[in-house]
Amino acid sequence: MAVTLEQAQRVGYTCLKALLRFAFMVANNLVAIPSYVLYLIVLQPLRILDSKSFWYIEGVLFKWLLAMVASWGWWAGYTVVEWGDDVKAVSEDEAMVLVNHQATGDVCTLMMCLQDKGTVVRQMMWLMDHIFKYTNFGIVSLIHGDFFIRQGRTHRDQQLVLLKDHLEKYYRSRNRKWIVLFPEGGFLRKRRETSQAFAKKNNLPFLKHVTLPRLGATQVILKTLVAPQENGTPSGGDAVRKESKSKGLQWVIDTTIAYPKAEPIDIQTWILGYRQPTVTHVHYRIFPVKDVPAEPEALTNWLYQRFIEKEDLLTHFYETGAFPPLQGQTKAISREMTLSNLWLVAIQSFAFLSGGMWYCLFQYLYHCLF
């Protein structure tokens, strides 16, 4: 079939836009990430004298970096509508966020929709696959104190020990509030078949839109961060007792991401913007941590039930285009998540001005020394 002039123009425009967006993203990374690192190097004396103030500044810079990533999708028309409980109400409390995982764009979506949740973004810790350590953003996550987990049965026990040590060392010493993890342990398309086979073998529900979650990381987080009196967890008290002001982990936020027609956005789409403007839907349910069982078998059942509920939520969404109402509601209420373009431009401008400042400084030092 012959290509019309209009179709050719549309394709050409899409390719040009993608090329320009990619160039901007590269430039953005080249100035923003080194600037983040250099600011924190310069501030190392403050880290020694006043650790709390140092990590406050680091958190602000970290939030701005995540806002830059969010801006790439926001300006491409990839917006978010939120459903369910209002998580702003618990934004100052400690919480564990459980998220279903479909594609690399899930992380970008969370970076966007958590921007307007108070101090959450600058005080959160991410658990992510170790491969992200080797991306352009890896150095930022390493400095911030995120945890990179290596998947696979052979690494599992060792990784859980390392996670516990990491939480005890960095979580409260850096004043973290929320911890985000993807309990499925991988993308839906990669784990679905294995999960369904496991479900069939163990007489568990057949899931299409999510996979059965893994217990390990969730259990370690609860044992390490929950105050003993909350759900009877005997451990975790060490970290809590060291920080007498901390109430420990208080909430579990079950987060479900849904894409129209079940077509997830990946990081390439987020960067290049070649897909038409898309609304991603994010559903929240908040559970008090005192209602989460501590015993492994009971916790496994509780966690499975959350993902069975996710399956029902996503099935309803794909059939109707909306999530079902919460218990006690007659109609589901959605909220459009918004970002300020002026604020995003200000952050981007700060990044490029910082890059220019560091470049001029190094040029000056080079001429002085040589």
N, C-alpha and C positions, 0 to 999 in steps of 0.2 A: 504494500500500500504506500502510495506516494506521501511524503511529508509536506504539509502545507507550510507556507511562509510563516504563518502565525505560530504553528507548532515549533518550527525551527527557532523563531525568535524567543519563544518561551523557554526552550531548552538552553539556548545560549545565555539568556538572562539568569537562569538557575545556576548554570556552571560558573558564570562570572561572579554572581553573588557568593557562591560557595568558596571560590578562590579568594575573594576579598575577605570573607569571614575567616578563612583559614589563616591568611596573612595577618589579620588583626589578632587572632588567638595566639599565633606564634610570637608576635611582638609583645602582646600582653604578658605572656609567660616569661619572655626574656627580660622584661623590666620588673615585673611584680615579684617573682619568686626570688631572684637574687637580692632585691631590695629588702624583702622580708628577712632573709638570712643575715644580711649586713646590718640591718637595724638591731637585730638580736645579738650579734657579735659585739657591736658598740655598747649595748646595754648590759653586758656581762657583769660589770662592777655592781650594777643595781641588783642583779640576781643574787649576789653575795650579801649585799647590805640590806635588801628588802625584797625577798623572794616573792611575796604576795603581789607587790606592785609590778614586778617583772612579768609574772604570769598574767596579770591583768592586761598589760600592754600587749603581750604576745597574743592573748585571746582576741583583743580588738583587731590586731593585724590579721589574725587567722580568719576572723569573721569577714573582713574586707576581701580577703582572697577568695573565700567561698562565694561572696557576693559577685565577684567578677565572673566566676564560673556560672552562677545563676543568670547573670546578665546576658551571656551568650544565648541561652535558651529563651529568656524573656523577650529579647529584641527580635528573635525569630518567630515569636508568637506562640511559644510553648508555655502555656500558662497552667495554673493549678486551681482546681476547685476542691474544697475540703468538706468532709462530712463527719457525722458522728459527734463524739465528745469534743469539747473545746480544750485543747491541751495548753492554751495560754494560762489556764487556771492553775496548772502545776509546774509552770515554767521555772519557778524558783526552788522547786523541790528536786531531790534526787530521783531519777527514773531510769528504767531500762526500756529501750525501744526495740520491739521485735517487728521486723519488716519482711514481707515476702520479696523474693528476688527473681526478676525476669530478665533483666539486661543491665548493661553498664550505666544506662541512663537513670536507673533507680537512684543511684547516689546523687546525681545531678539534681534530680527532682527533690530529694530531701534537702540538698543544699539550698534550693530555692524556697521551698515552703516553710522551712524553719527560720528563715531570715527575720520574719516579723514576730518571733516568739521570745522577745526580750533578750535575756543574756544566754539563752540556750546554746546558740551556735559557738560562741567563743568559749563556753565552758563544757563542751561535749567531747567525748572520746569515741572514736570509731574503731570497730573491729572489722578488718577487711582482709581479703586474700593477700598472701605474701607477694604476689606478682605486682601489686600496686606499689610496692616499695621501689620498684625499678622504673616507675613512670616519672614524668616531669614533676608530679606533685609529691613524689615519695619523700623528698628531703623535708618538705613542709610537715608532712604527717609524722615523720620521725622526730622532728623538733617538738611538735605539738604534744607528742606522747601517745599517738594512736598505736594500736596493736595489730601487727601483721601475723595472721594465722596461716600455717601451712596445712593444706588439706591432705587427706589420705590416712588410711588405717595405721600405717607404720609410724606416722608422726603424731597420732592423736593424743596419746597419754602424755608425751613430752610437751606438746603444745599447751595442754591444759595446765600443767605445772608452771610453764612459763607465763601463761596468762594470769594465774593467781599471783605470782611474784610481781608481774607488771602492775597489776591493780593495787597491790599493797604498797608498791614503791611510788607510783605516779598519780593515782586517781585523786586522793585527797590532798596530797602535797601540792598539787597544781589546781586545787579547788574545782575539780570537775563535778558536773551536776547530772548530765545525761550520758548514757552509754548506748550506742547504736550497734545492733548486730543483725545479721541475716541467718537465722537458725537453720534454714534449709541446706546451707553449706555449699551452695552453687546455684547456677542459673537454672530456671525451670526446664528449659529445653534439654539440658544436659542430665538432669537428675530425675525427670519424670518417669521414664521407663523403669529405672531401678527402684524408685519409690513405689510404683504401682505393683511391681513384682513382690516387694517386701510386704506391702499391704495385703496382697492376696494370700501370701504364705502365712501371715499372722492374723488373718480374719479381721483386717482393718478396712475402713471405707476406701473406696476407689476414688482418687482425687485426680482431676484434670487440670485445674488452674493453679494449684500449688502442689508442693511435695511434702511428705512427712518430715517434720523438723528433727534435728539432732539435739540431744540433751546436753552434751558436754559443756559448751561455753556458757549456756544459760545457768546451769547448775553451779559452775565455778563463780560466776558473777553474783548469784544470790548468796552463796556461802561466804563470799569475801566481803560483800558490801552491805548486806542486810544486818541491821542491829538484831541481836539475839532474841529480844522480846517480840520482834515483829511477827516472825513465823516459826519461831522455835529453832532456827538454824543455830547449831552450837558453835560453828566457826564464823568467821566474818567479824567476830567481835574484836579481834586484835586491831584491825584498821579503825573500827568505830571508837574503841576506847582511847586510841591515840589522838583522835580528834573529838574531844568532848563536846564541841559545839555542833557536831554533825548528828543528825537524826538517823543517818543511814539511808539506804535505798527505800523509798516510800511507795513508788508506783511502778507498775508495768504498763507501758503504752503499746497496745497491739495495733500496728499500723499496716493498712492494706492499700497497696498501690494498684490502680486499674487504668488500663489504657483503652481508648476506643477501639472496638473490634479486636481486642486482645492483641494488638500490634504494639509491642513495647518500643520505646525510643532508646537507641544505643548512643554511645558517646560520639560516634562519627556524625550521626544525624544532629546531635546537640551542637556540635562545633560547626558543621557545614551548613546546616539549616535548609537542606534541600526538601524536607517534607513540608507539606502545607501546615499552617498554624494548627496546633493540636492542644486540646485541653486534657490534662492528666488529672485523674480523680484520686484523692487520698482520703481514706477513712480511718478514724481513730476510735479506739475503745480503751478506757482507762480502768485498770484494776488495782485496788489497794494491795500492796505486797503482802499484807497480813493474811490475805485470802489465797495466797499462792502456797501450795503444799511444799514442805521441805524434803520429804522422803523421796528417793529417786523414782520409785515406781509411780507414786501418786503425782509427782512432778511431770513425769513422762506423759501420763494420761492427761494432765491439765494442759500441757503444751500441745499434744495431739489435738485436743478439743479446740484450742484456739485456731489451729490451721484447718480443721474441719469447718469451723465457723467462717474462716476466710473463704473456703471453697464455696459455701452457700452465699456469702456476700458477693463474690465475683460472678457466680452463676446468675444471681439476681441482676447484677449490674449489666452483664452482657446481654441479658434478655430484655431489660427495660430501659437501659441507659442511665439508671440511677441506683443508688444504694437504698436498701429498705430503711424504714424509720427505726429509731432506737426504741427500746421497750418503754412504753408509756406515751409514745408519740403517735399521732394519727397520720402524720406526714413527715417524710424525711426533709431535713433542713440542710441546705448547702450554703457554703460561704466562699466567695471568690477571694483567693489570696492575691494580694497586690504588692507591687514593689514601686518605689518612687524612681522614675527615670532620672530626676535631678540628682538624687542620692547616688544612683549607679554611675552617672557621669562624673560626679565629684570624686568617687572612689577611683574610677579609671584614670581621671586626671591626676590624682595624687600618685598613683602608681607610675605613670609616665614621667611626672615631675621628679619623683624619687629616683627613677632610673637615670634621668638626665643629671641630677645632682651627684649621684655616685660616680657617673662617668666623668664628670668635670673634676670631681675630687681626685679620682685616680689619675687623671691626666695631669693635674697639678702636682701630685706627689711624684709622679714619674719624672716630670721635668725638673723638680727640685732635687731628686736623687741622682738623675743621670744627665 
